[in-house]
Amino acid sequence: MLKRIATIAIGMTMSASLFAAALSHSDKEFLEEAAHAGHTEVEASKLAQTKASSADVKSFADQMIKDHTRVGDELDQLAASKNVKVPTDPSITQRARLKMLSEYTGANFDKHYAKEIGVSAHENAVKLFRKASTDAKDPDVKAFAEKTLPGLEHHLEMAKALASSTASAK
């Protein structure tokens, strides 16, 4: 009897693994793009902690590190539960953007961080998460996107205000 129960348990575990592996290509792509985006936000914000001249920019960067790290941890757990390995750093293109950003100093850094990372990156993230919140096929992926989207929209509004206040830098 124990042998039969063990066989059934193993079979159920294997079925669950196969089901998890059946995540759609678009859902996997969403998880990967979201991971890249989150890592970009965190890396740029760490840069802002050392290079920004404005207390408001540093405060925004601190908030981005805290929030995007938390969401990144949730994304990692979700991806692992779906047997998807997500990136652990920004994409090549995003790393190039970070390199360019690192060349700025002072108020000019603040302006570019607010515009390129604050506004532009969050516009892209909102678009990505909004699409997943309506189009994701996996209910857990869809729920994650729906849950995360309001926070990203709030970050975008904060970033727009920050960009407005830093726009006058040369």
Contacts in CASP RR format, 6 or more apart in sequence:
PFRMAT RR
TARGET T0000
AUTHOR 0000-0000-0000
METHOD contacts of the structure
MODEL  1
MLKRIATIAIGMTMSASLFAAALSHSDKEFLEEAAHAGHTEVEASKLAQT
KASSADVKSFADQMIKDHTRVGDELDQLAASKNVKVPTDPSITQRARLKM
LSEYTGANFDKHYAKEIGVSAHENAVKLFRKASTDAKDPDVKAFAEKTLP
GLEHHLEMAKALASSTASAK
17 83 0 8 1.000
20 81 0 8 1.000
20 82 0 8 1.000
20 83 0 8 1.000
21 82 0 8 1.000
21 83 0 8 1.000
23 82 0 8 1.000
23 83 0 8 1.000
23 84 0 8 1.000
23 137 0 8 1.000
23 138 0 8 1.000
23 141 0 8 1.000
24 137 0 8 1.000
24 138 0 8 1.000
26 135 0 8 1.000
26 136 0 8 1.000
26 137 0 8 1.000
27 82 0 8 1.000
27 132 0 8 1.000
27 136 0 8 1.000
27 137 0 8 1.000
27 138 0 8 1.000
27 141 0 8 1.000
28 82 0 8 1.000
28 84 0 8 1.000
30 128 0 8 1.000
30 131 0 8 1.000
30 132 0 8 1.000
30 136 0 8 1.000
30 141 0 8 1.000
30 145 0 8 1.000
31 75 0 8 1.000
31 78 0 8 1.000
31 79 0 8 1.000
31 82 0 8 1.000
31 84 0 8 1.000
31 86 0 8 1.000
31 141 0 8 1.000
32 84 0 8 1.000
32 86 0 8 1.000
32 87 0 8 1.000
33 128 0 8 1.000
34 75 0 8 1.000
34 86 0 8 1.000
34 125 0 8 1.000
34 128 0 8 1.000
34 129 0 8 1.000
34 132 0 8 1.000
35 72 0 8 1.000
35 75 0 8 1.000
35 76 0 8 1.000
35 79 0 8 1.000
35 86 0 8 1.000
35 87 0 8 1.000
35 88 0 8 1.000
36 87 0 8 1.000
36 89 0 8 1.000
36 90 0 8 1.000
36 91 0 8 1.000
36 94 0 8 1.000
37 94 0 8 1.000
37 121 0 8 1.000
37 124 0 8 1.000
37 125 0 8 1.000
37 128 0 8 1.000
38 68 0 8 1.000
38 71 0 8 1.000
38 72 0 8 1.000
38 125 0 8 1.000
39 87 0 8 1.000
39 88 0 8 1.000
39 89 0 8 1.000
39 90 0 8 1.000
39 94 0 8 1.000
40 90 0 8 1.000
40 91 0 8 1.000
40 94 0 8 1.000
40 97 0 8 1.000
40 98 0 8 1.000
40 117 0 8 1.000
40 121 0 8 1.000
41 64 0 8 1.000
41 68 0 8 1.000
41 117 0 8 1.000
41 121 0 8 1.000
41 125 0 8 1.000
42 64 0 8 1.000
42 65 0 8 1.000
42 68 0 8 1.000
42 69 0 8 1.000
43 89 0 8 1.000
43 90 0 8 1.000
43 98 0 8 1.000
44 61 0 8 1.000
44 64 0 8 1.000
44 98 0 8 1.000
44 101 0 8 1.000
44 113 0 8 1.000
44 117 0 8 1.000
44 121 0 8 1.000
45 60 0 8 1.000
45 61 0 8 1.000
45 62 0 8 1.000
45 64 0 8 1.000
45 65 0 8 1.000
45 68 0 8 1.000
45 117 0 8 1.000
46 61 0 8 1.000
46 65 0 8 1.000
47 98 0 8 1.000
47 101 0 8 1.000
47 102 0 8 1.000
47 113 0 8 1.000
48 57 0 8 1.000
48 58 0 8 1.000
48 60 0 8 1.000
48 61 0 8 1.000
48 109 0 8 1.000
48 110 0 8 1.000
48 113 0 8 1.000
48 117 0 8 1.000
49 58 0 8 1.000
49 61 0 8 1.000
49 62 0 8 1.000
49 65 0 8 1.000
51 102 0 8 1.000
51 104 0 8 1.000
51 105 0 8 1.000
51 106 0 8 1.000
51 109 0 8 1.000
51 113 0 8 1.000
52 58 0 8 1.000
52 61 0 8 1.000
52 106 0 8 1.000
52 109 0 8 1.000
52 110 0 8 1.000
52 113 0 8 1.000
53 106 0 8 1.000
53 107 0 8 1.000
53 109 0 8 1.000
53 110 0 8 1.000
54 107 0 8 1.000
54 110 0 8 1.000
54 165 0 8 1.000
54 166 0 8 1.000
56 162 0 8 1.000
56 165 0 8 1.000
56 166 0 8 1.000
57 110 0 8 1.000
57 113 0 8 1.000
57 114 0 8 1.000
57 162 0 8 1.000
57 166 0 8 1.000
60 114 0 8 1.000
60 118 0 8 1.000
60 158 0 8 1.000
60 159 0 8 1.000
60 162 0 8 1.000
61 113 0 8 1.000
63 155 0 8 1.000
63 158 0 8 1.000
64 117 0 8 1.000
64 118 0 8 1.000
64 155 0 8 1.000
67 151 0 8 1.000
67 155 0 8 1.000
71 148 0 8 1.000
74 144 0 8 1.000
74 148 0 8 1.000
75 86 0 8 1.000
75 144 0 8 1.000
76 86 0 8 1.000
78 140 0 8 1.000
78 141 0 8 1.000
78 144 0 8 1.000
79 85 0 8 1.000
79 86 0 8 1.000
81 140 0 8 1.000
82 138 0 8 1.000
82 140 0 8 1.000
82 141 0 8 1.000
89 95 0 8 1.000
90 98 0 8 1.000
97 116 0 8 1.000
101 109 0 8 1.000
101 112 0 8 1.000
101 113 0 8 1.000
101 116 0 8 1.000
101 117 0 8 1.000
104 111 0 8 1.000
104 112 0 8 1.000
104 113 0 8 1.000
106 169 0 8 1.000
107 166 0 8 1.000
107 169 0 8 1.000
107 170 0 8 1.000
108 169 0 8 1.000
108 170 0 8 1.000
110 166 0 8 1.000
110 169 0 8 1.000
111 163 0 8 1.000
111 166 0 8 1.000
111 167 0 8 1.000
111 168 0 8 1.000
111 169 0 8 1.000
114 159 0 8 1.000
114 162 0 8 1.000
114 163 0 8 1.000
114 165 0 8 1.000
114 166 0 8 1.000
115 163 0 8 1.000
115 166 0 8 1.000
115 167 0 8 1.000
117 159 0 8 1.000
118 155 0 8 1.000
118 156 0 8 1.000
118 159 0 8 1.000
118 162 0 8 1.000
118 163 0 8 1.000
119 156 0 8 1.000
119 159 0 8 1.000
119 160 0 8 1.000
119 163 0 8 1.000
122 152 0 8 1.000
122 155 0 8 1.000
122 156 0 8 1.000
122 159 0 8 1.000
123 156 0 8 1.000
125 152 0 8 1.000
125 155 0 8 1.000
125 156 0 8 1.000
126 149 0 8 1.000
126 152 0 8 1.000
126 153 0 8 1.000
126 156 0 8 1.000
129 145 0 8 1.000
129 148 0 8 1.000
129 149 0 8 1.000
129 152 0 8 1.000
130 145 0 8 1.000
130 149 0 8 1.000
132 141 0 8 1.000
132 142 0 8 1.000
132 144 0 8 1.000
132 145 0 8 1.000
133 142 0 8 1.000
133 145 0 8 1.000
133 146 0 8 1.000
133 149 0 8 1.000
136 142 0 8 1.000
136 145 0 8 1.000
END
